[in-house]
Amino acid sequence: MKTRWTRRQVLAGATLAAATGITAGIGHNFSALANVTLGAETGRQKGGDALVVLFLRGGADGLNLVAPHGDDDYYRLRPTLALARPKDRRTPAACALDLDGFFGLHPALAPLHPLYKEGLFTVVHGVGSGDQSRSHFEAMATMERGLSQQSGAASGWLARHLQLTAGDFEPPLRAVSISETAPDSLRGATTVVSLTSLTEFRLKPPTDNEGKGLHPSDRTAAFTESLKSLYASAPSVVPPTQPHSISLPMPLEKIGQETLAAIEAVRRLDPAHYQPASNAKYPDTELGNGFRQVSCLLKGNVGMEVAFLDMQGWDTHIAQGRETGFHANVLGELGQTLSAFVADMGKEMQRVTVVVMTEFGRRAYENYSLGTDHGRASCLFLLGGGVVGGKVHGNWGGLAQDKLESPGDLKVTTDYRDVLAEVLLRRVKNPHAAEVFPEYTPHPLNIVRPA
């Protein structure tokens, strides 16, 4: 017998918002159906890249991710942690992988070395914000809100980007955070889906006696048909006629239909059985599985424009290690994941830009616990078909005593907003940098080419 929920049962038992096992928006459990946005609409910029942002939380040591092996002071300040110069026969396993004769990649990032030579990967060194607290919480909040200091806009820079490039309809999967909760970068966005697994993006029929005894898949199919019927015939939302009324930009049935379409698109992608292309091997870790799912969504053409991921484990106060140890392990996972993602995406990387950033770097000199303390400048990675690869960008501040920022940090010579603003303008086609990064005028770096 075919089961069909009534309109009353669907609305009372579970609207599409409660039916999906996702978190959409910030701090609320509802789907794109409930996210009827208010305010003016703008035309979305067409033809831009998908933007994938990876935040390395904990303050990644830029001086060992991309070591200045051409600076003698690097070895003076880090007698046990400094990577050996390229092709040093005394310690071949600890040698930096040369990039330009002055900088070299950590050997654990070896999978990225050929991408640098191919022009798909580049580095910006000496990157940071104006925050000098050296506090993880404050520095991360500053960057994720697109500011120089703590005070300023409460919303996130990615949220403002999404709002400024919004179209008449926002696809339910336009912005995806591979996490349990959306990050501060997306705070204030009205169409954000936070999930740890694509298999969570599905319908869950309401628990009542209707359809009892059916196989779970049949029960879900029956509920889906009921929702399709409901939103096919639902009346449009008519705004009130009072002088101060607010118009709703999208009829309810249209949002419901598009959300159902997105759920069906993910179902057809079959993320649980997704097979990466080109024999790409993602690490079996949260980061590896996260990028695997981002690739699945991008290839599935479900309308995703922004993906956000983060990675913990970069606070290396104690026993940091050189070519082996804790720091090398997380670097190895990072390098393998990014390399697998590029291989998996193949030619599709021409329409993708990946930004890898961190809240601050580490102190220039190693501490007595064979680690490094909180510092200022770090480095930032860019991957994609539109990056000006094959070189290290930025102005090197130097590690001589008179060049360091007190109490002993590499100076910030490139504001992180300069990098992000150029990516938004040239690759994502958002010309509103002044609104994404309020009270700041970005400086051109020529690190990416126009899309």
C-alpha distance (Angstrom), angle and dihedral (degrees) to the residues before:
residue distance angle dihedral
M1 . . .
K2 3.79 . .
T3 3.79 112.8 .
R4 3.81 122.0 -147.5
W5 3.77 125.8 178.2
T6 3.78 115.9 -135.4
R7 3.80 121.5 -119.8
R8 3.79 89.5 -106.5
Q9 3.81 92.5 50.7
V10 3.79 93.0 48.8
L11 3.79 94.3 48.6
A12 3.80 94.6 41.9
G13 3.79 98.3 38.2
A14 3.76 101.3 41.6
T15 3.75 133.7 -26.6
L16 3.75 116.3 -154.0
A17 3.80 87.6 -88.4
A18 3.79 94.5 62.8
A19 3.77 92.7 34.8
T20 3.79 96.5 66.1
G21 3.78 118.4 75.5
I22 3.81 94.2 -135.6
T23 3.76 141.6 99.5
A24 3.77 114.2 -123.9
G25 3.78 122.4 -176.2
I26 3.78 124.4 5.9
G27 3.77 118.1 -46.3
H28 3.82 95.4 -17.7
N29 3.78 132.3 104.4
F30 3.77 104.4 -136.2
S31 3.78 137.8 105.2
A32 3.76 133.7 -124.0
L33 3.78 88.0 -81.1
A34 3.78 90.9 69.7
N35 3.79 91.6 41.6
V36 3.79 97.2 86.8
T37 3.78 98.4 163.1
L38 3.77 125.0 -143.1
G39 3.75 129.1 -146.0
A40 3.75 140.6 44.0
E41 3.76 121.9 -26.6
T42 3.77 127.6 -135.1
G43 3.76 131.5 -166.3
R44 3.76 113.9 -96.5
Q45 3.76 116.4 -120.0
K46 3.81 109.0 -110.3
G47 3.76 129.4 -142.5
G48 3.80 98.4 22.6
D49 3.79 127.0 136.5
A50 3.74 126.4 -93.5
L51 3.81 107.0 -108.8
V52 3.80 121.0 -137.8
V53 3.82 115.7 -172.1
L54 3.81 122.2 -167.3
F55 3.80 117.0 -171.7
L56 3.83 116.9 -158.9
R57 3.80 102.6 -150.2
G58 3.78 119.8 -151.6
G59 3.78 102.4 42.7
A60 3.81 110.8 -73.2
D61 3.80 115.5 -133.1
G62 3.79 102.2 -115.6
L63 3.80 90.7 -175.7
N64 3.79 90.3 66.4
L65 3.81 99.0 32.6
V66 3.80 87.4 58.7
A67 3.80 107.2 10.8
P68 3.83 122.1 -155.0
H69 3.81 93.3 -134.4
G70 3.80 89.5 166.9
D71 3.80 92.1 63.3
D72 3.82 112.2 84.7
D73 3.81 90.9 -159.2
Y74 3.80 88.9 65.4
Y75 3.80 89.1 68.4
R76 3.78 93.0 42.9
L77 3.81 92.0 54.6
R78 3.80 96.4 41.7
P79 3.80 109.8 37.6
T80 3.84 94.2 164.5
L81 3.81 103.8 23.6
A82 3.81 102.7 44.3
L83 3.79 115.7 108.0
A84 3.78 115.3 -120.1
R85 3.75 119.1 -105.7
P86 3.82 114.5 -92.5
K87 3.80 114.5 -77.2
D88 3.80 93.6 9.9
R89 3.81 100.2 161.4
R90 3.80 93.2 -157.2
T91 3.83 93.4 66.6
P92 3.83 107.8 14.0
A93 3.82 94.9 164.4
A94 3.82 91.2 54.8
C95 3.80 96.7 50.1
A96 3.78 121.4 122.4
L97 3.80 113.7 -120.3
D98 3.79 103.5 -117.3
L99 3.80 118.3 -119.6
D100 3.79 106.5 170.4
G101 3.79 108.8 -10.3
F102 3.80 93.0 -87.0
F103 3.82 106.3 48.0
G104 3.78 128.6 46.3
L105 3.81 136.9 -173.9
H106 3.79 121.3 -115.2
P107 3.84 106.6 -101.5
A108 3.82 90.0 -119.7
L109 3.83 86.7 65.2
A110 3.81 91.0 57.9
P111 3.86 92.6 124.2
L112 3.81 87.7 66.8
H113 3.81 95.0 51.9
P114 3.83 96.4 82.3
L115 3.83 89.6 45.9
Y116 3.81 88.4 57.3
K117 3.80 90.1 53.3
E118 3.81 90.8 47.8
G119 3.80 91.4 52.9
L120 3.82 95.2 -115.7
F121 3.80 95.4 109.6
T122 3.77 132.0 49.2
V123 3.80 139.7 168.7
V124 3.79 132.6 -138.4
H125 3.83 110.1 -160.1
G126 3.79 128.5 -160.1
V127 3.83 93.4 33.4
G128 3.80 124.1 157.8
S129 3.79 147.0 117.5
G130 3.78 133.4 -99.4
D131 3.81 92.0 -101.2
Q132 3.81 109.7 114.1
S133 3.79 99.0 177.4
R134 3.82 92.2 101.0
S135 3.79 85.1 -147.5
H136 3.79 116.6 137.2
F137 3.79 93.3 -142.0
E138 3.80 96.5 47.5
A139 3.80 95.8 40.4
M140 3.80 93.3 48.9
A141 3.81 92.2 46.1
T142 3.81 90.2 50.4
M143 3.79 94.1 52.2
E144 3.77 96.7 40.7
R145 3.78 90.3 52.7
G146 3.80 91.5 48.4
L147 3.81 95.1 -118.2
S148 3.79 140.3 129.2
Q149 3.79 95.8 -135.2
Q150 3.79 135.5 13.9
S151 3.81 96.5 -91.5
G152 3.78 118.2 81.7
A153 3.78 140.7 56.7
A154 3.80 115.6 13.4
S155 3.80 95.1 -151.4
G156 3.79 123.9 84.2
W157 3.79 125.4 -103.1
L158 3.80 92.8 -120.7
A159 3.80 90.4 49.5
R160 3.80 90.5 54.0
H161 3.80 90.4 47.5
L162 3.81 90.6 53.3
Q163 3.79 92.9 47.3
L164 3.80 93.2 49.2
T165 3.81 93.1 51.0
A166 3.79 97.9 39.6
G167 3.78 119.1 136.7
D168 3.78 133.4 -155.7
F169 3.80 89.5 -76.8
E170 3.77 129.8 26.0
P171 3.81 114.3 -144.6
P172 3.82 109.7 -127.6
L173 3.80 89.7 -121.5
R174 3.80 97.5 43.0
A175 3.83 91.5 116.6
V176 3.79 121.6 24.9
S177 3.79 128.6 -176.5
I178 3.80 114.1 -162.5
S179 3.79 93.2 -145.3
E180 3.78 141.9 81.2
T181 3.80 92.1 -99.6
A182 3.77 132.6 21.8
P183 3.84 114.7 -99.9
D184 3.80 126.8 -119.1
S185 3.82 88.4 -101.3
L186 3.81 87.8 70.1
R187 3.80 97.3 38.0
G188 3.79 108.7 133.7
A189 3.81 96.7 23.7
T190 3.77 113.3 128.3
T191 3.79 98.9 -154.6
V192 3.79 108.7 49.7
V193 3.78 125.2 133.3
S194 3.81 115.9 -158.8
L195 3.77 116.4 -165.6
T196 3.76 139.6 147.9
S197 3.80 94.0 -150.5
L198 3.80 133.9 23.1
T199 3.78 88.5 -135.1
E200 3.82 86.0 72.2
F201 3.81 90.6 65.6
R202 3.78 97.0 87.9
L203 3.77 143.2 103.4
K204 3.78 120.8 -87.4
P205 3.81 112.6 -164.4
P206 3.80 116.0 -135.9
T207 3.79 115.6 -94.5
D208 3.77 106.6 -111.6
N209 3.78 136.7 113.1
E210 3.80 93.6 -85.7
G211 3.78 109.9 108.7
K212 3.79 92.0 8.3
G213 3.77 111.3 165.1
L214 3.81 94.4 26.9
H215 3.78 121.0 123.7
P216 3.85 108.5 -98.0
S217 3.81 91.8 -113.1
D218 3.82 91.3 50.8
R219 3.78 90.4 47.3
T220 3.81 91.1 52.0
A221 3.82 91.2 46.2
A222 3.81 90.9 51.8
F223 3.80 91.5 48.5
T224 3.81 90.9 48.5
E225 3.78 90.8 53.3
S226 3.80 90.0 50.2
L227 3.80 90.7 52.5
K228 3.79 92.1 47.8
S229 3.76 89.6 52.6
L230 3.80 92.2 46.5
Y231 3.81 95.9 50.8
A232 3.79 93.3 40.4
S233 3.80 89.4 62.7
A234 3.81 103.1 26.6
P235 3.80 113.9 126.2
S236 3.78 118.4 -110.7
V237 3.78 116.8 -101.3
V238 3.80 105.0 -103.7
P239 3.81 113.5 -158.8
P240 3.80 117.9 -129.9
T241 3.77 118.5 -99.0
Q242 3.80 97.9 -129.6
P243 3.83 116.0 123.5
H244 3.81 93.9 -109.5
S245 3.78 98.3 41.2
I246 3.80 121.4 137.4
S247 3.79 117.9 -132.9
L248 3.78 119.9 -133.8
P249 3.81 111.0 -133.4
M250 3.79 99.1 -149.0
P251 3.81 132.3 42.8
L252 3.77 111.0 -119.2
E253 3.79 94.8 -121.9
K254 3.83 91.3 55.8
I255 3.80 92.4 54.0
G256 3.79 90.8 47.5
Q257 3.79 92.3 49.3
E258 3.81 93.0 49.0
T259 3.80 92.3 47.5
L260 3.79 90.7 51.1
A261 3.79 88.5 49.2
A262 3.82 90.8 52.8
I263 3.81 91.2 50.1
E264 3.79 89.5 50.0
A265 3.81 91.0 48.2
V266 3.81 91.3 53.4
R267 3.81 90.4 46.4
R268 3.80 90.5 54.0
L269 3.79 90.3 48.7
D270 3.81 86.7 60.6
P271 3.83 92.9 -153.4
A272 3.81 92.8 -170.8
H273 3.81 88.8 66.4
Y274 3.79 99.7 33.0
Q275 3.80 111.8 146.5
P276 3.82 115.8 -154.6
A277 3.79 116.5 -131.7
S278 3.81 126.7 -117.8
N279 3.82 91.7 27.9
A280 3.79 88.8 -74.5
K281 3.81 111.4 179.5
Y282 3.79 115.6 -151.7
P283 3.82 115.8 -164.6
D284 3.80 111.9 -106.9
T285 3.79 91.5 -114.9
E286 3.80 136.3 106.7
L287 3.79 90.4 -95.2
G288 3.80 94.5 46.0
N289 3.79 92.9 47.5
G290 3.81 90.4 45.5
F291 3.80 93.8 55.9
R292 3.79 90.0 42.9
Q293 3.80 88.7 58.7
V294 3.80 92.6 45.6
S295 3.80 88.9 54.9
C296 3.80 90.3 48.8
L297 3.83 90.9 53.0
L298 3.80 94.6 45.2
K299 3.78 92.7 50.8
G300 3.79 90.7 45.4
N301 3.83 91.7 60.9
V302 3.81 94.0 -137.6
G303 3.81 93.4 152.4
M304 3.81 98.7 -94.1
E305 3.81 111.2 159.3
V306 3.82 101.7 163.9
A307 3.80 130.2 35.7
F308 3.80 123.4 -178.6
L309 3.80 126.9 -164.1
D310 3.77 134.1 164.6
M311 3.79 136.6 -160.2
Q312 3.78 127.1 -154.1
G313 3.80 129.4 -153.1
W314 3.81 106.4 71.2
D315 3.82 99.8 116.5
T316 3.82 99.5 104.6
H317 3.81 106.8 176.1
I318 3.80 95.3 136.5
A319 3.83 133.4 42.1
Q320 3.78 94.2 -13.1
G321 3.78 93.8 170.6
R322 3.77 129.6 -152.3
E323 3.83 118.0 -122.9
T324 3.81 90.6 -9.4
G325 3.77 134.0 33.5
F326 3.79 137.3 56.8
H327 3.79 98.0 -33.3
A328 3.79 93.9 45.8
N329 3.81 90.0 51.2
V330 3.80 95.0 56.4
L331 3.81 90.1 43.2
G332 3.79 89.4 53.0
E333 3.79 91.4 52.9
L334 3.80 90.8 48.0
G335 3.81 94.1 49.2
Q336 3.81 94.3 46.4
T337 3.80 92.3 47.9
L338 3.80 96.6 49.4
S339 3.80 92.3 43.8
A340 3.82 91.1 50.3
F341 3.79 91.1 48.9
V342 3.81 92.8 52.9
A343 3.81 91.4 47.0
D344 3.80 91.9 46.9
M345 3.80 94.0 49.2
G346 3.81 92.9 47.2
K347 3.81 111.8 170.1
E348 3.80 89.2 -0.1
M349 3.83 88.0 75.9
Q350 3.80 85.5 80.5
R351 3.83 87.3 77.0
V352 3.81 98.0 39.8
T353 3.81 131.2 80.2
V354 3.81 119.6 -168.0
V355 3.81 119.6 -161.5
V356 3.82 119.0 -166.2
M357 3.81 112.9 -168.6
T358 3.81 141.3 160.7
E359 3.81 135.1 -160.0
F360 3.84 96.8 -114.0
G361 3.79 142.3 -25.8
R362 3.80 131.8 -113.0
R363 3.78 133.0 -91.4
A364 3.78 113.8 -79.3
Y365 3.81 93.6 -122.8
E366 3.79 126.1 55.9
N367 3.80 119.0 -114.3
Y368 3.81 130.7 -128.4
S369 3.81 91.0 -93.0
L370 3.81 90.8 62.2
G371 3.78 90.3 -108.2
T372 3.78 137.9 93.9
D373 3.80 130.5 -105.9
H374 3.80 130.1 -139.4
G375 3.79 113.2 -62.5
R376 3.79 139.8 164.2
A377 3.80 123.3 -107.3
S378 3.80 124.0 43.2
C379 3.79 133.0 161.1
L380 3.79 133.4 -92.3
F381 3.81 128.2 -145.3
L382 3.80 128.1 -143.7
L383 3.80 125.0 -169.7
G384 3.79 130.2 -179.8
G385 3.75 145.9 84.2
G386 3.80 92.3 -78.9
V387 3.80 100.6 53.6
V388 3.79 122.2 108.4
G389 3.78 92.0 -122.0
G390 3.75 135.1 178.6
K391 3.80 95.3 62.0
V392 3.80 141.0 69.7
H393 3.79 111.4 -116.2
G394 3.80 129.4 -154.8
N395 3.79 137.5 57.4
W396 3.79 114.7 -72.7
G397 3.80 109.5 -131.0
G398 3.81 95.6 -163.5
L399 3.79 133.3 -127.8
A400 3.80 100.4 -117.3
Q401 3.80 112.7 122.9
D402 3.79 93.7 -107.7
K403 3.81 91.1 49.7
L404 3.80 97.7 53.8
E405 3.77 125.2 94.1
S406 3.80 113.0 -121.0
P407 3.00 128.1 -62.1
G408 3.80 89.6 22.6
D409 3.79 112.7 -64.1
L410 3.78 136.3 138.5
K411 3.81 106.6 -104.2
V412 3.79 121.4 -114.8
T413 3.80 105.9 -113.4
T414 3.82 98.1 164.5
D415 3.78 122.5 48.5
Y416 3.80 109.4 -135.1
R417 3.82 89.2 -132.1
D418 3.79 90.4 64.6
V419 3.80 88.8 62.4
L420 3.81 96.3 43.4
A421 3.80 94.1 44.7
E422 3.79 92.1 52.7
V423 3.80 91.5 48.8
L424 3.81 90.5 50.5
L425 3.79 93.8 47.0
R426 3.80 101.1 41.7
R427 3.80 103.9 27.9
V428 3.81 106.2 24.5
K429 3.82 94.3 32.5
N430 3.78 97.8 -129.4
P431 3.83 108.6 143.6
H432 3.81 94.5 -177.3
A433 3.81 99.1 92.6
A434 3.81 92.1 140.2
E435 3.80 90.0 60.8
V436 3.80 96.0 41.1
F437 3.82 90.1 49.9
P438 3.81 105.2 29.4
E439 3.80 120.3 -152.7
Y440 3.79 92.4 11.8
T441 3.79 133.1 103.7
P442 3.83 110.4 -154.4
H443 3.79 120.6 -136.2
P444 3.83 118.9 -135.4
L445 3.79 114.2 -109.9
N446 3.82 102.2 172.8
I447 3.79 92.4 -137.2
V448 3.81 96.0 133.5
R449 3.78 133.1 38.5
P450 3.81 124.3 -127.6
A451 3.80 113.2 -89.2
